[in-house]
Amino acid sequence: MADDTTRGELAQLRAQFAAQQDEVAALRRMVGASTTRRSPRLPRRFLPLALVALLVALLPVATLAATPSTT
């Protein structure tokens, strides 16, 4: 009698575990699909902007280096 109850509970737990595995796999597919679309775009936008900011920041230094000393 106890074996039947234990086997029934085990079968129920296995079914719940299989359902949870399916749900986790679906969520991982959703998360994986959304991150693969966004990740390549960030460096493509960031790198040109960073280079422009660097050049603009170095412009006063280049101007000071190019002007001759009047002393």
mmCIF file of the N, C-alpha and C atoms, coordinates in Angstrom:
data_MODEL
# 
_entry.id   MODEL 
# 
loop_
_atom_site.group_PDB 
_atom_site.id 
_atom_site.type_symbol 
_atom_site.label_atom_id 
_atom_site.label_alt_id 
_atom_site.label_comp_id 
_atom_site.label_asym_id 
_atom_site.label_entity_id 
_atom_site.label_seq_id 
_atom_site.pdbx_PDB_ins_code 
_atom_site.Cartn_x 
_atom_site.Cartn_y 
_atom_site.Cartn_z 
_atom_site.occupancy 
_atom_site.B_iso_or_equiv 
_atom_site.pdbx_formal_charge 
_atom_site.auth_seq_id 
_atom_site.auth_comp_id 
_atom_site.auth_asym_id 
_atom_site.auth_atom_id 
_atom_site.pdbx_PDB_model_num 
ATOM 1   N N  . MET A 1 1  ? 0.831  -1.194 0.000   1.00 0.00 ? 1  MET A N  1 
ATOM 2   C CA . MET A 1 1  ? 0.000  0.000  0.000   1.00 0.00 ? 1  MET A CA 1 
ATOM 3   C C  . MET A 1 1  ? 0.869  1.249  0.000   1.00 0.00 ? 1  MET A C  1 
ATOM 4   N N  . ALA A 1 2  ? 1.905  1.244  0.815   1.00 0.00 ? 2  ALA A N  1 
ATOM 5   C CA . ALA A 1 2  ? 2.773  2.412  0.881   1.00 0.00 ? 2  ALA A CA 1 
ATOM 6   C C  . ALA A 1 2  ? 3.562  2.557  -0.420  1.00 0.00 ? 2  ALA A C  1 
ATOM 7   N N  . ASP A 1 3  ? 3.892  1.425  -1.065  1.00 0.00 ? 3  ASP A N  1 
ATOM 8   C CA . ASP A 1 3  ? 4.622  1.493  -2.331  1.00 0.00 ? 3  ASP A CA 1 
ATOM 9   C C  . ASP A 1 3  ? 3.791  2.146  -3.419  1.00 0.00 ? 3  ASP A C  1 
ATOM 10  N N  . ASP A 1 4  ? 2.486  1.876  -3.434  1.00 0.00 ? 4  ASP A N  1 
ATOM 11  C CA . ASP A 1 4  ? 1.620  2.481  -4.450  1.00 0.00 ? 4  ASP A CA 1 
ATOM 12  C C  . ASP A 1 4  ? 1.553  3.995  -4.273  1.00 0.00 ? 4  ASP A C  1 
ATOM 13  N N  . THR A 1 5  ? 1.450  4.453  -3.034  1.00 0.00 ? 5  THR A N  1 
ATOM 14  C CA . THR A 1 5  ? 1.397  5.889  -2.769  1.00 0.00 ? 5  THR A CA 1 
ATOM 15  C C  . THR A 1 5  ? 2.721  6.549  -3.142  1.00 0.00 ? 5  THR A C  1 
ATOM 16  N N  . THR A 1 6  ? 3.802  5.918  -2.795  1.00 0.00 ? 6  THR A N  1 
ATOM 17  C CA . THR A 1 6  ? 5.118  6.473  -3.097  1.00 0.00 ? 6  THR A CA 1 
ATOM 18  C C  . THR A 1 6  ? 5.362  6.520  -4.609  1.00 0.00 ? 6  THR A C  1 
ATOM 19  N N  . ARG A 1 7  ? 4.965  5.475  -5.325  1.00 0.00 ? 7  ARG A N  1 
ATOM 20  C CA . ARG A 1 7  ? 5.132  5.450  -6.773  1.00 0.00 ? 7  ARG A CA 1 
ATOM 21  C C  . ARG A 1 7  ? 4.251  6.499  -7.446  1.00 0.00 ? 7  ARG A C  1 
ATOM 22  N N  . GLY A 1 8  ? 3.057  6.676  -6.917  1.00 0.00 ? 8  GLY A N  1 
ATOM 23  C CA . GLY A 1 8  ? 2.166  7.700  -7.472  1.00 0.00 ? 8  GLY A CA 1 
ATOM 24  C C  . GLY A 1 8  ? 2.731  9.100  -7.246  1.00 0.00 ? 8  GLY A C  1 
ATOM 25  N N  . GLU A 1 9  ? 3.257  9.328  -6.052  1.00 0.00 ? 9  GLU A N  1 
ATOM 26  C CA . GLU A 1 9  ? 3.859  10.629 -5.757  1.00 0.00 ? 9  GLU A CA 1 
ATOM 27  C C  . GLU A 1 9  ? 5.100  10.856 -6.619  1.00 0.00 ? 9  GLU A C  1 
ATOM 28  N N  . LEU A 1 10 ? 5.891  9.802  -6.805  1.00 0.00 ? 10 LEU A N  1 
ATOM 29  C CA . LEU A 1 10 ? 7.078  9.912  -7.635  1.00 0.00 ? 10 LEU A CA 1 
ATOM 30  C C  . LEU A 1 10 ? 6.702  10.229 -9.086  1.00 0.00 ? 10 LEU A C  1 
ATOM 31  N N  . ALA A 1 11 ? 5.687  9.592  -9.591  1.00 0.00 ? 11 ALA A N  1 
ATOM 32  C CA . ALA A 1 11 ? 5.243  9.865  -10.961 1.00 0.00 ? 11 ALA A CA 1 
ATOM 33  C C  . ALA A 1 11 ? 4.743  11.307 -11.090 1.00 0.00 ? 11 ALA A C  1 
ATOM 34  N N  . GLN A 1 12 ? 4.029  11.773 -10.073 1.00 0.00 ? 12 GLN A N  1 
ATOM 35  C CA . GLN A 1 12 ? 3.539  13.151 -10.087 1.00 0.00 ? 12 GLN A CA 1 
ATOM 36  C C  . GLN A 1 12 ? 4.706  14.145 -10.032 1.00 0.00 ? 12 GLN A C  1 
ATOM 37  N N  . LEU A 1 13 ? 5.696  13.872 -9.184  1.00 0.00 ? 13 LEU A N  1 
ATOM 38  C CA . LEU A 1 13 ? 6.865  14.746 -9.101  1.00 0.00 ? 13 LEU A CA 1 
ATOM 39  C C  . LEU A 1 13 ? 7.652  14.765 -10.406 1.00 0.00 ? 13 LEU A C  1 
ATOM 40  N N  . ARG A 1 14 ? 7.780  13.604 -11.052 1.00 0.00 ? 14 ARG A N  1 
ATOM 41  C CA . ARG A 1 14 ? 8.475  13.556 -12.342 1.00 0.00 ? 14 ARG A CA 1 
ATOM 42  C C  . ARG A 1 14 ? 7.743  14.375 -13.401 1.00 0.00 ? 14 ARG A C  1 
ATOM 43  N N  . ALA A 1 15 ? 6.432  14.317 -13.402 1.00 0.00 ? 15 ALA A N  1 
ATOM 44  C CA . ALA A 1 15 ? 5.650  15.095 -14.360 1.00 0.00 ? 15 ALA A CA 1 
ATOM 45  C C  . ALA A 1 15 ? 5.802  16.590 -14.099 1.00 0.00 ? 15 ALA A C  1 
ATOM 46  N N  . GLN A 1 16 ? 5.788  16.985 -12.841 1.00 0.00 ? 16 GLN A N  1 
ATOM 47  C CA . GLN A 1 16 ? 5.991  18.395 -12.502 1.00 0.00 ? 16 GLN A CA 1 
ATOM 48  C C  . GLN A 1 16 ? 7.395  18.853 -12.892 1.00 0.00 ? 16 GLN A C  1 
ATOM 49  N N  . PHE A 1 17 ? 8.372  18.004 -12.661 1.00 0.00 ? 17 PHE A N  1 
ATOM 50  C CA . PHE A 1 17 ? 9.749  18.353 -12.999 1.00 0.00 ? 17 PHE A CA 1 
ATOM 51  C C  . PHE A 1 17 ? 9.923  18.509 -14.511 1.00 0.00 ? 17 PHE A C  1 
ATOM 52  N N  . ALA A 1 18 ? 9.311  17.630 -15.272 1.00 0.00 ? 18 ALA A N  1 
ATOM 53  C CA . ALA A 1 18 ? 9.385  17.721 -16.730 1.00 0.00 ? 18 ALA A CA 1 
ATOM 54  C C  . ALA A 1 18 ? 8.721  19.005 -17.225 1.00 0.00 ? 18 ALA A C  1 
ATOM 55  N N  . ALA A 1 19 ? 7.590  19.374 -16.621 1.00 0.00 ? 19 ALA A N  1 
ATOM 56  C CA . ALA A 1 19 ? 6.907  20.612 -17.010 1.00 0.00 ? 19 ALA A CA 1 
ATOM 57  C C  . ALA A 1 19 ? 7.765  21.831 -16.674 1.00 0.00 ? 19 ALA A C  1 
ATOM 58  N N  . GLN A 1 20 ? 8.416  21.791 -15.538 1.00 0.00 ? 20 GLN A N  1 
ATOM 59  C CA . GLN A 1 20 ? 9.289  22.906 -15.159 1.00 0.00 ? 20 GLN A CA 1 
ATOM 60  C C  . GLN A 1 20 ? 10.502 22.998 -16.077 1.00 0.00 ? 20 GLN A C  1 
ATOM 61  N N  . GLN A 1 21 ? 11.050 21.875 -16.484 1.00 0.00 ? 21 GLN A N  1 
ATOM 62  C CA . GLN A 1 21 ? 12.172 21.884 -17.410 1.00 0.00 ? 21 GLN A CA 1 
ATOM 63  C C  . GLN A 1 21 ? 11.760 22.494 -18.751 1.00 0.00 ? 21 GLN A C  1 
ATOM 64  N N  . ASP A 1 22 ? 10.567 22.156 -19.217 1.00 0.00 ? 22 ASP A N  1 
ATOM 65  C CA . ASP A 1 22 ? 10.072 22.724 -20.468 1.00 0.00 ? 22 ASP A CA 1 
ATOM 66  C C  . ASP A 1 22 ? 9.897  24.231 -20.346 1.00 0.00 ? 22 ASP A C  1 
ATOM 67  N N  . GLU A 1 23 ? 9.372  24.674 -19.215 1.00 0.00 ? 23 GLU A N  1 
ATOM 68  C CA . GLU A 1 23 ? 9.159  26.108 -19.002 1.00 0.00 ? 23 GLU A CA 1 
ATOM 69  C C  . GLU A 1 23 ? 10.487 26.859 -18.932 1.00 0.00 ? 23 GLU A C  1 
ATOM 70  N N  . VAL A 1 24 ? 11.467 26.305 -18.243 1.00 0.00 ? 24 VAL A N  1 
ATOM 71  C CA . VAL A 1 24 ? 12.781 26.940 -18.152 1.00 0.00 ? 24 VAL A CA 1 
ATOM 72  C C  . VAL A 1 24 ? 13.431 26.997 -19.534 1.00 0.00 ? 24 VAL A C  1 
ATOM 73  N N  . ALA A 1 25 ? 13.312 25.943 -20.300 1.00 0.00 ? 25 ALA A N  1 
ATOM 74  C CA . ALA A 1 25 ? 13.894 25.940 -21.644 1.00 0.00 ? 25 ALA A CA 1 
ATOM 75  C C  . ALA A 1 25 ? 13.241 27.003 -22.522 1.00 0.00 ? 25 ALA A C  1 
ATOM 76  N N  . ALA A 1 26 ? 11.935 27.170 -22.410 1.00 0.00 ? 26 ALA A N  1 
ATOM 77  C CA . ALA A 1 26 ? 11.242 28.199 -23.192 1.00 0.00 ? 26 ALA A CA 1 
ATOM 78  C C  . ALA A 1 26 ? 11.686 29.596 -22.763 1.00 0.00 ? 26 ALA A C  1 
ATOM 79  N N  . LEU A 1 27 ? 11.830 29.811 -21.466 1.00 0.00 ? 27 LEU A N  1 
ATOM 80  C CA . LEU A 1 27 ? 12.280 31.116 -20.984 1.00 0.00 ? 27 LEU A CA 1 
ATOM 81  C C  . LEU A 1 27 ? 13.720 31.406 -21.416 1.00 0.00 ? 27 LEU A C  1 
ATOM 82  N N  . ARG A 1 28 ? 14.557 30.402 -21.411 1.00 0.00 ? 28 ARG A N  1 
ATOM 83  C CA . ARG A 1 28 ? 15.938 30.608 -21.856 1.00 0.00 ? 28 ARG A CA 1 
ATOM 84  C C  . ARG A 1 28 ? 15.988 30.951 -23.336 1.00 0.00 ? 28 ARG A C  1 
ATOM 85  N N  . ARG A 1 29 ? 15.123 30.320 -24.137 1.00 0.00 ? 29 ARG A N  1 
ATOM 86  C CA . ARG A 1 29 ? 15.065 30.665 -25.555 1.00 0.00 ? 29 ARG A CA 1 
ATOM 87  C C  . ARG A 1 29 ? 14.615 32.100 -25.752 1.00 0.00 ? 29 ARG A C  1 
ATOM 88  N N  . MET A 1 30 ? 13.637 32.538 -24.968 1.00 0.00 ? 30 MET A N  1 
ATOM 89  C CA . MET A 1 30 ? 13.153 33.910 -25.083 1.00 0.00 ? 30 MET A CA 1 
ATOM 90  C C  . MET A 1 30 ? 14.244 34.906 -24.682 1.00 0.00 ? 30 MET A C  1 
ATOM 91  N N  . VAL A 1 31 ? 14.926 34.646 -23.591 1.00 0.00 ? 31 VAL A N  1 
ATOM 92  C CA . VAL A 1 31 ? 15.972 35.544 -23.119 1.00 0.00 ? 31 VAL A CA 1 
ATOM 93  C C  . VAL A 1 31 ? 17.145 35.530 -24.095 1.00 0.00 ? 31 VAL A C  1 
ATOM 94  N N  . GLY A 1 32 ? 17.512 34.378 -24.580 1.00 0.00 ? 32 GLY A N  1 
ATOM 95  C CA . GLY A 1 32 ? 18.611 34.274 -25.526 1.00 0.00 ? 32 GLY A CA 1 
ATOM 96  C C  . GLY A 1 32 ? 18.315 34.996 -26.826 1.00 0.00 ? 32 GLY A C  1 
ATOM 97  N N  . ALA A 1 33 ? 17.082 34.940 -27.288 1.00 0.00 ? 33 ALA A N  1 
ATOM 98  C CA . ALA A 1 33 ? 16.721 35.612 -28.531 1.00 0.00 ? 33 ALA A CA 1 
ATOM 99  C C  . ALA A 1 33 ? 16.734 37.119 -28.364 1.00 0.00 ? 33 ALA A C  1 
ATOM 100 N N  . SER A 1 34 ? 16.336 37.618 -27.210 1.00 0.00 ? 34 SER A N  1 
ATOM 101 C CA . SER A 1 34 ? 16.293 39.068 -27.030 1.00 0.00 ? 34 SER A CA 1 
ATOM 102 C C  . SER A 1 34 ? 17.686 39.646 -26.815 1.00 0.00 ? 34 SER A C  1 
ATOM 103 N N  . THR A 1 35 ? 18.607 38.910 -26.198 1.00 0.00 ? 35 THR A N  1 
ATOM 104 C CA . THR A 1 35 ? 19.939 39.458 -25.962 1.00 0.00 ? 35 THR A CA 1 
ATOM 105 C C  . THR A 1 35 ? 20.799 39.391 -27.213 1.00 0.00 ? 35 THR A C  1 
ATOM 106 N N  . THR A 1 36 ? 20.574 38.432 -28.078 1.00 0.00 ? 36 THR A N  1 
ATOM 107 C CA . THR A 1 36 ? 21.410 38.343 -29.274 1.00 0.00 ? 36 THR A CA 1 
ATOM 108 C C  . THR A 1 36 ? 21.080 39.465 -30.252 1.00 0.00 ? 36 THR A C  1 
ATOM 109 N N  . ARG A 1 37 ? 19.898 39.988 -30.220 1.00 0.00 ? 37 ARG A N  1 
ATOM 110 C CA . ARG A 1 37 ? 19.552 41.084 -31.116 1.00 0.00 ? 37 ARG A CA 1 
ATOM 111 C C  . ARG A 1 37 ? 20.137 42.408 -30.647 1.00 0.00 ? 37 ARG A C  1 
ATOM 112 N N  . ARG A 1 38 ? 20.247 42.626 -29.366 1.00 0.00 ? 38 ARG A N  1 
ATOM 113 C CA . ARG A 1 38 ? 20.646 43.928 -28.846 1.00 0.00 ? 38 ARG A CA 1 
ATOM 114 C C  . ARG A 1 38 ? 22.155 44.072 -28.665 1.00 0.00 ? 38 ARG A C  1 
ATOM 115 N N  . SER A 1 39 ? 22.855 43.011 -28.354 1.00 0.00 ? 39 SER A N  1 
ATOM 116 C CA . SER A 1 39 ? 24.259 43.139 -27.984 1.00 0.00 ? 39 SER A CA 1 
ATOM 117 C C  . SER A 1 39 ? 25.166 43.659 -29.108 1.00 0.00 ? 39 SER A C  1 
ATOM 118 N N  . PRO A 1 40 ? 25.026 43.282 -30.371 1.00 0.00 ? 40 PRO A N  1 
ATOM 119 C CA . PRO A 1 40 ? 25.951 43.809 -31.372 1.00 0.00 ? 40 PRO A CA 1 
ATOM 120 C C  . PRO A 1 40 ? 25.745 45.294 -31.669 1.00 0.00 ? 40 PRO A C  1 
ATOM 121 N N  . ARG A 1 41 ? 24.596 45.841 -31.405 1.00 0.00 ? 41 ARG A N  1 
ATOM 122 C CA . ARG A 1 41 ? 24.328 47.228 -31.746 1.00 0.00 ? 41 ARG A CA 1 
ATOM 123 C C  . ARG A 1 41 ? 25.022 48.214 -30.810 1.00 0.00 ? 41 ARG A C  1 
ATOM 124 N N  . LEU A 1 42 ? 25.182 47.863 -29.559 1.00 0.00 ? 42 LEU A N  1 
ATOM 125 C CA . LEU A 1 42 ? 25.780 48.795 -28.601 1.00 0.00 ? 42 LEU A CA 1 
ATOM 126 C C  . LEU A 1 42 ? 27.206 49.178 -28.967 1.00 0.00 ? 42 LEU A C  1 
ATOM 127 N N  . PRO A 1 43 ? 28.121 48.250 -29.233 1.00 0.00 ? 43 PRO A N  1 
ATOM 128 C CA . PRO A 1 43 ? 29.484 48.667 -29.593 1.00 0.00 ? 43 PRO A CA 1 
ATOM 129 C C  . PRO A 1 43 ? 29.527 49.435 -30.911 1.00 0.00 ? 43 PRO A C  1 
ATOM 130 N N  . ARG A 1 44 ? 28.669 49.124 -31.841 1.00 0.00 ? 44 ARG A N  1 
ATOM 131 C CA . ARG A 1 44 ? 28.664 49.828 -33.113 1.00 0.00 ? 44 ARG A CA 1 
ATOM 132 C C  . ARG A 1 44 ? 28.287 51.285 -32.935 1.00 0.00 ? 44 ARG A C  1 
ATOM 133 N N  . ARG A 1 45 ? 27.422 51.583 -32.029 1.00 0.00 ? 45 ARG A N  1 
ATOM 134 C CA . ARG A 1 45 ? 27.033 52.963 -31.772 1.00 0.00 ? 45 ARG A CA 1 
ATOM 135 C C  . ARG A 1 45 ? 28.007 53.661 -30.834 1.00 0.00 ? 45 ARG A C  1 
ATOM 136 N N  . PHE A 1 46 ? 28.546 52.925 -29.910 1.00 0.00 ? 46 PHE A N  1 
ATOM 137 C CA . PHE A 1 46 ? 29.384 53.521 -28.866 1.00 0.00 ? 46 PHE A CA 1 
ATOM 138 C C  . PHE A 1 46 ? 30.770 53.897 -29.391 1.00 0.00 ? 46 PHE A C  1 
ATOM 139 N N  . LEU A 1 47 ? 31.368 53.069 -30.207 1.00 0.00 ? 47 LEU A N  1 
ATOM 140 C CA . LEU A 1 47 ? 32.730 53.300 -30.659 1.00 0.00 ? 47 LEU A CA 1 
ATOM 141 C C  . LEU A 1 47 ? 32.870 54.594 -31.456 1.00 0.00 ? 47 LEU A C  1 
ATOM 142 N N  . PRO A 1 48 ? 32.042 54.887 -32.453 1.00 0.00 ? 48 PRO A N  1 
ATOM 143 C CA . PRO A 1 48 ? 32.197 56.166 -33.164 1.00 0.00 ? 48 PRO A CA 1 
ATOM 144 C C  . PRO A 1 48 ? 31.972 57.375 -32.262 1.00 0.00 ? 48 PRO A C  1 
ATOM 145 N N  . LEU A 1 49 ? 31.017 57.273 -31.368 1.00 0.00 ? 49 LEU A N  1 
ATOM 146 C CA . LEU A 1 49 ? 30.771 58.394 -30.461 1.00 0.00 ? 49 LEU A CA 1 
ATOM 147 C C  . LEU A 1 49 ? 31.950 58.614 -29.510 1.00 0.00 ? 49 LEU A C  1 
ATOM 148 N N  . ALA A 1 50 ? 32.544 57.552 -29.050 1.00 0.00 ? 50 ALA A N  1 
ATOM 149 C CA . ALA A 1 50 ? 33.698 57.669 -28.162 1.00 0.00 ? 50 ALA A CA 1 
ATOM 150 C C  . ALA A 1 50 ? 34.883 58.281 -28.903 1.00 0.00 ? 50 ALA A C  1 
ATOM 151 N N  . LEU A 1 51 ? 35.078 57.900 -30.151 1.00 0.00 ? 51 LEU A N  1 
ATOM 152 C CA . LEU A 1 51 ? 36.180 58.473 -30.929 1.00 0.00 ? 51 LEU A CA 1 
ATOM 153 C C  . LEU A 1 51 ? 35.979 59.963 -31.184 1.00 0.00 ? 51 LEU A C  1 
ATOM 154 N N  . VAL A 1 52 ? 34.765 60.358 -31.503 1.00 0.00 ? 52 VAL A N  1 
ATOM 155 C CA . VAL A 1 52 ? 34.474 61.776 -31.716 1.00 0.00 ? 52 VAL A CA 1 
ATOM 156 C C  . VAL A 1 52 ? 34.690 62.553 -30.422 1.00 0.00 ? 52 VAL A C  1 
ATOM 157 N N  . ALA A 1 53 ? 34.234 62.026 -29.318 1.00 0.00 ? 53 ALA A N  1 
ATOM 158 C CA . ALA A 1 53 ? 34.420 62.708 -28.035 1.00 0.00 ? 53 ALA A CA 1 
ATOM 159 C C  . ALA A 1 53 ? 35.905 62.843 -27.702 1.00 0.00 ? 53 ALA A C  1 
ATOM 160 N N  . LEU A 1 54 ? 36.686 61.818 -27.992 1.00 0.00 ? 54 LEU A N  1 
ATOM 161 C CA . LEU A 1 54 ? 38.121 61.889 -27.738 1.00 0.00 ? 54 LEU A CA 1 
ATOM 162 C C  . LEU A 1 54 ? 38.789 62.955 -28.607 1.00 0.00 ? 54 LEU A C  1 
ATOM 163 N N  . LEU A 1 55 ? 38.427 63.004 -29.868 1.00 0.00 ? 55 LEU A N  1 
ATOM 164 C CA . LEU A 1 55 ? 39.024 64.000 -30.761 1.00 0.00 ? 55 LEU A CA 1 
ATOM 165 C C  . LEU A 1 55 ? 38.635 65.419 -30.360 1.00 0.00 ? 55 LEU A C  1 
ATOM 166 N N  . VAL A 1 56 ? 37.403 65.616 -29.962 1.00 0.00 ? 56 VAL A N  1 
ATOM 167 C CA . VAL A 1 56 ? 36.960 66.935 -29.523 1.00 0.00 ? 56 VAL A CA 1 
ATOM 168 C C  . VAL A 1 56 ? 37.678 67.325 -28.232 1.00 0.00 ? 56 VAL A C  1 
ATOM 169 N N  . ALA A 1 57 ? 37.899 66.365 -27.357 1.00 0.00 ? 57 ALA A N  1 
ATOM 170 C CA . ALA A 1 57 ? 38.588 66.662 -26.102 1.00 0.00 ? 57 ALA A CA 1 
ATOM 171 C C  . ALA A 1 57 ? 40.064 66.991 -26.351 1.00 0.00 ? 57 ALA A C  1 
ATOM 172 N N  . LEU A 1 58 ? 40.676 66.406 -27.362 1.00 0.00 ? 58 LEU A N  1 
ATOM 173 C CA . LEU A 1 58 ? 42.088 66.652 -27.647 1.00 0.00 ? 58 LEU A CA 1 
ATOM 174 C C  . LEU A 1 58 ? 42.311 67.869 -28.539 1.00 0.00 ? 58 LEU A C  1 
ATOM 175 N N  . LEU A 1 59 ? 41.279 68.451 -29.081 1.00 0.00 ? 59 LEU A N  1 
ATOM 176 C CA . LEU A 1 59 ? 41.419 69.602 -29.972 1.00 0.00 ? 59 LEU A CA 1 
ATOM 177 C C  . LEU A 1 59 ? 42.111 70.796 -29.309 1.00 0.00 ? 59 LEU A C  1 
ATOM 178 N N  . PRO A 1 60 ? 41.749 71.193 -28.094 1.00 0.00 ? 60 PRO A N  1 
ATOM 179 C CA . PRO A 1 60 ? 42.468 72.317 -27.473 1.00 0.00 ? 60 PRO A CA 1 
ATOM 180 C C  . PRO A 1 60 ? 43.952 72.024 -27.252 1.00 0.00 ? 60 PRO A C  1 
ATOM 181 N N  . VAL A 1 61 ? 44.293 70.805 -26.923 1.00 0.00 ? 61 VAL A N  1 
ATOM 182 C CA . VAL A 1 61 ? 45.692 70.439 -26.714 1.00 0.00 ? 61 VAL A CA 1 
ATOM 183 C C  . VAL A 1 61 ? 46.447 70.536 -28.036 1.00 0.00 ? 61 VAL A C  1 
ATOM 184 N N  . ALA A 1 62 ? 45.837 70.085 -29.121 1.00 0.00 ? 62 ALA A N  1 
ATOM 185 C CA . ALA A 1 62 ? 46.483 70.165 -30.427 1.00 0.00 ? 62 ALA A CA 1 
ATOM 186 C C  . ALA A 1 62 ? 46.638 71.611 -30.861 1.00 0.00 ? 62 ALA A C  1 
ATOM 187 N N  . THR A 1 63 ? 45.677 72.448 -30.552 1.00 0.00 ? 63 THR A N  1 
ATOM 188 C CA . THR A 1 63 ? 45.768 73.864 -30.910 1.00 0.00 ? 63 THR A CA 1 
ATOM 189 C C  . THR A 1 63 ? 46.900 74.534 -30.140 1.00 0.00 ? 63 THR A C  1 
ATOM 190 N N  . LEU A 1 64 ? 47.038 74.236 -28.876 1.00 0.00 ? 64 LEU A N  1 
ATOM 191 C CA . LEU A 1 64 ? 48.125 74.803 -28.082 1.00 0.00 ? 64 LEU A CA 1 
ATOM 192 C C  . LEU A 1 64 ? 49.483 74.318 -28.566 1.00 0.00 ? 64 LEU A C  1 
ATOM 193 N N  . ALA A 1 65 ? 49.584 73.095 -29.007 1.00 0.00 ? 65 ALA A N  1 
ATOM 194 C CA . ALA A 1 65 ? 50.857 72.545 -29.482 1.00 0.00 ? 65 ALA A CA 1 
ATOM 195 C C  . ALA A 1 65 ? 51.228 73.115 -30.842 1.00 0.00 ? 65 ALA A C  1 
ATOM 196 N N  . ALA A 1 66 ? 50.236 73.496 -31.650 1.00 0.00 ? 66 ALA A N  1 
ATOM 197 C CA . ALA A 1 66 ? 50.509 73.975 -32.998 1.00 0.00 ? 66 ALA A CA 1 
ATOM 198 C C  . ALA A 1 66 ? 50.872 75.457 -33.020 1.00 0.00 ? 66 ALA A C  1 
ATOM 199 N N  . THR A 1 67 ? 50.459 76.232 -32.045 1.00 0.00 ? 67 THR A N  1 
ATOM 200 C CA . THR A 1 67 ? 50.760 77.666 -32.052 1.00 0.00 ? 67 THR A CA 1 
ATOM 201 C C  . THR A 1 67 ? 52.187 77.896 -31.557 1.00 0.00 ? 67 THR A C  1 
ATOM 202 N N  . PRO A 1 68 ? 52.901 78.760 -32.227 1.00 0.00 ? 68 PRO A N  1 
ATOM 203 C CA . PRO A 1 68 ? 54.289 79.008 -31.799 1.00 0.00 ? 68 PRO A CA 1 
ATOM 204 C C  . PRO A 1 68 ? 54.327 79.832 -30.511 1.00 0.00 ? 68 PRO A C  1 
ATOM 205 N N  . SER A 1 69 ? 55.362 79.659 -29.785 1.00 0.00 ? 69 SER A N  1 
ATOM 206 C CA . SER A 1 69 ? 55.542 80.407 -28.545 1.00 0.00 ? 69 SER A CA 1 
ATOM 207 C C  . SER A 1 69 ? 55.949 81.854 -28.882 1.00 0.00 ? 69 SER A C  1 
ATOM 208 N N  . THR A 1 70 ? 55.387 82.843 -28.210 1.00 0.00 ? 70 THR A N  1 
ATOM 209 C CA . THR A 1 70 ? 55.684 84.243 -28.469 1.00 0.00 ? 70 THR A CA 1 
ATOM 210 C C  . THR A 1 70 ? 56.647 84.820 -27.442 1.00 0.00 ? 70 THR A C  1 
ATOM 211 N N  . THR A 1 71 ? 57.169 84.005 -26.573 1.00 0.00 ? 71 THR A N  1 
ATOM 212 C CA . THR A 1 71 ? 58.078 84.527 -25.548 1.00 0.00 ? 71 THR A CA 1 
ATOM 213 C C  . THR A 1 71 ? 59.514 84.522 -26.006 1.00 0.00 ? 71 THR A C  1 
# 
